[in-house]
Amino acid sequence: MLAAQKAARRLLRPGALACTSGLVNNILRRGYADAASFPYEPKEFLDISVARSRGVDVLHDPVFNKGTAHPLVERERLGLRGLLPPRVLTMEQQKARALDRYWHGQDYIDPSQIESGGVTHEHTRKWLYLQELQDRNETLFYRLLCENFVEMAPIIYTPTVGWACMNYHKLYRRPRGMYFSANDRGEMASMVWNWPHENVDAIVVTDGSRILGLGDLGANGLGIPVGKLDLYVGAGGFNPGRVLPCVIDVGTNNEMLRNEPWYMGLKQPRLRGDAYYEIVDEFVQAVMGRWPRAVLQFEDFNIEHAAPLLERYRYQHCVFNDDVQGTAAVALAGLYGAMAVAGKPASALADQKFVVLGAGSAGMGVVSMIAQGMVKHGLSPAEAAARFYVLDHSGLITHQRPGLEPHVVPFARKDEGSPEGEAFIDVVRRVKPTALIGLAGAGRLFTPDVLTLMAQFNERPIIMPMSNPTSKMECTHEDAQRYCQGRAIFASGSPQPDVESNGRKCAASQANNMYIFPGLAMGAFLARGNIVTDGMLMAAAESLSHLITSEELAQGRVYPNMNQIRAISLNVALETMKAAAEEGHLHNENAIRELSRGDETLRRYIQRHMCAGNNRKGLGAGEGAAASKLAPLPRYMGMPFV
């Protein structure tokens, strides 16, 4: 080795370079079988960056973050898999998107949405600001949300969230939640460990196949779980550091979206059949494997998968589907409220006759839940089913309709007087319903002629256009009161203003699922029963009408004031846990002990486990349904919960 070093030093002496060059040329002339055709050139600096961080820390570091340009091998090495959308967008593509924002802004509003009373420029401006605030100061974001809930809920969620999802690939700024895709098959159990938080209490997931009434939005659908979990925190008191929004990307059948250059999801048609269920199974096993106590909510799955997936998992894990079950519970609660507004007892529900537009997962979930309520008040299942007339885009559904879904069959008309495919207005004219419920997501189907007929048949017609967003709802509050002569009992899925009719103020109620799902989820989580039963949902629905004040009933409101949302969620959680106890599903020993001491003791137990972000505030003890302000709790409610 010493001799070799001396020889090397001799080669580096002045005057030795010519000799060295000649030696190299001699080597090349000898014709080695695999000699390089170019000389070695050392570099002073290598084109690499050494990242000491991993996971979200990389994505939050402006020096190392490449946005969606991190190649797949780098995502795997740095623990980024699942934290970024599945498709890699190069720096050139991100540059084009950035320049588009620079020159044209990020409004992206379809003029038709403004014309139909939906999303406005004010909505989008506020949404963009709140997103920026959440990115840099989540504590302040949740403080604002909790203290201005009624104002900000329509910005965080419907109707504005629909616009956000349609344009999610254009608005993308910072990763939030987790992406699971068909390309991650076999890897999800390890991917979930890339999520930085050790504890997760609530998970909301979508496959993007039916976002509100907007259709298939693929990976863009992640905006729905993000907004939904903001409401879990603001309305239900969940810890913001212990919630997880997810999207399962199995492709999209939205060809326009697949052709978008900035779309960040898989550009392939949707998986179907066993391949689809295998992906969803793997996701459920992965998240439930790491967080077995978490509540898992399915959101905005299309009709062909929503009910089957619910039945597949609901008896194995603490799972519910808000479109099927939450919408149903809030609709039933609204009908109990309508009975109270009309001066009738809750048992009068059994006397109502319904025409329902929409036979999807949400529509049939509503029908089934109302029917269960009617059975509770004395009808047989067959008698309850006979009180419904369900229509889809082909008209009235009867037993003659081929290929009916199993959950539709019990409510298909079997009487000879109901012709298959009968038109909506003809059904209304013939059966004289007491209530119209709209969940078709097809726009203004409650026409002036239909509403006029409802006013002819009923002293207080019940009008419930529950489709979202605003552009898809079946009628406006103004139209309902105009054509029902100011006598309509009205509740809609998206917010509507109060109106004046015949010199009297007519109040609009919003049949918003947030009355139910935050408290239901908190109650199910604290019960530790690993199940959400129909009895728990029924109890949640029945609890709402008892919170409506006499003044609100006089105005025609069928739901309590949303200003009391935290107190409402507390009451829903209480009734949910009591129902769980009656059914033998209350397995939390601390909660069992508190319930044995009375409802108020259990109420205080739930209060102690509700927080309002990191501002260390929640409902004051003993405020109950009349609580309107947030008061300090003894401590910040983080882990553990039991």
Salt bridges, closest charged atoms under 4 A:
GLU74 OE2 - LYS66 NZ 2.96
GLU74 OE2 - HIS70 ND1 2.83
GLU74 OE1 - ARG77 NH2 3.89
GLU76 OE1 - ARG81 NH1 2.80
GLU92 OE1 - LYS95 NZ 3.18
ASP107 OD2 - HIS121 ND1 2.47
GLU122 OE1 - ARG125 NH2 2.91
ASP135 OD2 - ARG173 NE 3.55
ASP135 OD1 - ARG176 NH2 2.50
GLU138 OE2 - ARG176 NH1 3.64
GLU147 OE2 - ARG143 NE 2.41
GLU151 OE2 - LYS126 NZ 3.16
ASP184 OD1 - ARG81 NE 2.88
GLU198 OE1 - ARG290 NH2 3.68
ASP201 OD2 - ARG242 NE 2.94
ASP207 OD2 - ARG270 NH1 3.87
ASP216 OD2 - ARG270 NE 2.89
GLU260 OE1 - HIS169 NE2 3.61
ASP281 OD2 - ARG312 NH2 2.68
GLU299 OE2 - LYS228 NZ 3.25
ASP300 OD1 - ARG210 NH2 3.41
GLU304 OE2 - ARG272 NH1 2.72
GLU311 OE2 - ARG314 NH1 3.62
ASP322 OD2 - LYS228 NZ 2.55
ASP323 OD1 - ARG210 NH2 3.38
ASP392 OD2 - ARG401 NH1 2.83
ASP415 OD1 - ARG413 NE 2.92
GLU420 OE2 - ARG401 NE 2.37
GLU422 OE1 - ARG430 NH2 2.78
ASP426 OD1 - ARG429 NH1 3.15
GLU478 OE2 - ARG482 NH2 2.93
ASP479 OD1 - ARG482 NH1 3.18
ASP498 OD2 - LYS505 NZ 3.51
ASP498 OD2 - ARG557 NH2 3.04
ASP534 OD1 - ARG314 NH2 3.33
GLU542 OE2 - LYS376 NZ 2.57
GLU575 OE2 - LYS578 NZ 3.60
GLU594 OE2 - ARG597 NH1 3.73
ASP599 OD2 - LYS578 NZ 2.81
GLU600 OE2 - ARG603 NE 3.23
